[in-house]
Amino acid sequence: MALTDDFLDAATLAANRLPGPRVIPWPVRGNLGAFQSFDTFGDWRTFWLGFALSPGIPTYVVGGFERAQKLFLLAWLDLDLASAGELVAFTVLEYALKDRYLGKERERRWTASSEKAKKEGRPLTRREKEWTERISFADLLRYMVEHDGLTDEKVGLVRRSGGTVKDLLTGDRDPSLANMRNSRAHGSPFETGFTAGLLELIRDLIGYAYRDMARQTAVAE
């Protein structure tokens, strides 16, 4: 289900039994290390709904992302739910990257391996075939930087608050974005804490991956 009025009304009713404030680490303009305070659930609700994906992105991706938003909204009741929201957001990001880049990366690897084998006058080795097929979440994140032109300047969170995210995608920073996902999915899914800016970053990365679709929608309107 999407973020329906019925859900929002029910969440508001439950939240009214647990008044604010709530304070979370979250970047603000010019300050990555800031904290934000929310006195009412209405403020909290407006904040999380503000991370909606751009028009033009496929509805199956939007629906998944809205599930993550729902969990962040409900984190007013219990901040531990934010960790579940992060895991759902990572799942949607991985799905989106597979949708947009998996075929392209597989073709790129196949071409590179085939050209090398042809030049050396031999068939593809088993290892080369496995490399062509085994494409991980980390590989797809790296593809955005190395083959799809993603720079820090094209990420809304970075433009607003500073810092850099390229190293998170390429794996040059530890933990990388892929490692963060893995720790939530396979390590300690409910002990990771509230990661400042993560949902906003994932929103920006999905938006970049589907930027052509979003642009076409804007032109049509």
TAPEUR-V582544 format. One record per residue. N is the residue number from 1. RES is the residue in one small letter. SS is DSSP state (~ for helix, > for strand, _ for the rest). OMEGA is omega in whole degrees, -180 to 180 (none if undefined). D_CENTER is the distance of its C-alpha to the mean C-alpha in whole Angstrom. Layout:
N:RES:SS:OMEGA:D_CENTER  N:RES:SS:OMEGA:D_CENTER
This chain:
1:m:_:178:20  2:a:_:178:18  3:l:_:-176:18  4:t:_:176:22  5:d:~:180:25  6:d:~:178:26  7:f:~:-178:23  8:l:~:178:23  9:d:~:179:27  10:a:~:178:27  11:a:~:179:24  12:t:~:179:26  13:l:~:179:29  14:a:~:-177:28  15:a:~:-179:26  16:n:_:178:30  17:r:_:-179:31  18:l:_:-176:29  19:p:_:-178:30  20:g:_:7:28  21:p:_:170:27  22:r:>:179:24  23:v:>:-180:22  24:i:>:172:19  25:p:>:178:18  26:w:_:-178:16  27:p:_:171:16  28:v:>:-178:19  29:r:_:177:20  30:g:_:-176:21  31:n:>:180:21  32:l:_:-174:17  33:g:_:-175:20  34:a:_:171:20  35:f:>:177:21  36:q:>:-178:21  37:s:>:-180:23  38:f:>:-177:24  39:d:_:-177:27  40:t:_:176:27  41:f:~:177:24  42:g:~:177:25  43:d:~:179:23  44:w:~:-180:20  45:r:~:179:20  46:t:~:-179:20  47:f:~:-175:17  48:w:~:177:14  49:l:~:180:15  50:g:_:-180:15  51:f:_:180:11  52:a:_:177:12  53:l:_:-178:11  54:s:_:173:14  55:p:_:180:17  56:g:_:177:17  57:i:_:-176:14  58:p:_:-175:15  59:t:~:-180:16  60:y:~:175:15  61:v:~:179:11  62:v:~:-180:12  63:g:~:178:14  64:g:~:180:11  65:f:~:179:9  66:e:~:174:12  67:r:~:177:13  68:a:~:178:10  69:q:~:179:12  70:k:~:180:15  71:l:~:176:15  72:f:~:175:14  73:l:~:-179:17  74:l:~:177:19  75:a:_:171:18  76:w:_:-179:21  77:l:_:-180:23  78:d:_:-175:22  79:l:_:177:19  80:d:_:-180:19  81:l:~:177:17  82:a:~:178:14  83:s:~:176:14  84:a:~:177:14  85:g:~:178:11  86:e:~:-180:9  87:l:~:178:10  88:v:~:179:9  89:a:~:177:6  90:f:~:179:5  91:t:~:179:8  92:v:~:178:7  93:l:~:180:4  94:e:~:178:8  95:y:~:-179:10  96:a:~:-179:9  97:l:~:175:9  98:k:~:180:13  99:d:~:-173:14  100:r:~:-169:14  101:y:~:-173:15  102:l:~:180:16  103:g:~:-179:20  104:k:~:-180:20  105:e:~:178:19  106:r:~:178:22  107:e:~:180:24  108:r:~:-179:24  109:r:~:180:24  110:w:~:179:27  111:t:~:-179:29  112:a:~:-179:29  113:s:~:-179:30  114:s:~:180:33  115:e:~:179:34  116:k:~:-180:35  117:a:~:179:36  118:k:~:180:39  119:k:~:-179:39  120:e:_:176:41  121:g:_:-177:42  122:r:_:175:41  123:p:_:177:38  124:l:_:177:35  125:t:_:178:35  126:r:~:180:33  127:r:~:179:31  128:e:~:178:30  129:k:~:179:29  130:e:~:179:27  131:w:~:180:25  132:t:~:-174:25  133:e:~:-174:23  134:r:_:-177:21  135:i:_:-173:18  136:s:_:174:15  137:f:~:179:11  138:a:~:178:13  139:d:~:-178:15  140:l:~:175:12  141:l:~:179:10  142:r:~:179:14  143:y:~:-179:15  144:m:~:-178:13  145:v:~:-170:15  146:e:~:-175:18  147:h:_:180:18  148:d:_:169:16  149:g:_:-180:17  150:l:_:174:14  151:t:_:179:16  152:d:~:-177:15  153:e:~:-180:17  154:k:~:180:15  155:v:_:-175:12  156:g:~:-179:13  157:l:~:-180:12  158:v:~:178:14  159:r:~:-177:17  160:r:~:-169:17  161:s:~:180:17  162:g:_:180:18  163:g:_:-179:17  164:t:_:177:15  165:v:_:-176:12  166:k:~:-178:14  167:d:~:176:15  168:l:~:-178:12  169:l:~:-177:11  170:t:~:-178:15  171:g:_:180:15  172:d:_:175:18  173:r:_:180:17  174:d:_:4:17  175:p:_:175:15  176:s:_:178:13  177:l:~:178:9  178:a:~:178:10  179:n:~:176:13  180:m:~:179:11  181:r:~:-177:10  182:n:~:-180:13  183:s:~:179:15  184:r:~:-176:14  185:a:~:-171:14  186:h:~:-176:18  187:g:~:-178:19  188:s:_:-172:19  189:p:_:-177:16  190:f:_:-179:18  191:e:_:-176:19  192:t:_:-179:16  193:g:_:-176:17  194:f:_:-174:15  195:t:_:-175:12  196:a:_:173:13  197:g:_:-171:10  198:l:~:-179:7  199:l:~:179:6  200:e:~:179:8  201:l:~:179:6  202:i:~:176:2  203:r:~:-179:5  204:d:~:-179:7  205:l:~:176:6  206:i:~:178:6  207:g:~:179:9  208:y:~:-179:10  209:a:~:-178:10  210:y:_:-173:12  211:r:~:-180:14  212:d:~:178:18  213:m:~:180:17  214:a:~:-179:17  215:r:~:179:19  216:q:~:178:22  217:t:~:-180:21  218:a:~:180:22  219:v:~:-179:25  220:a:~:180:26  221:e:_:none:26
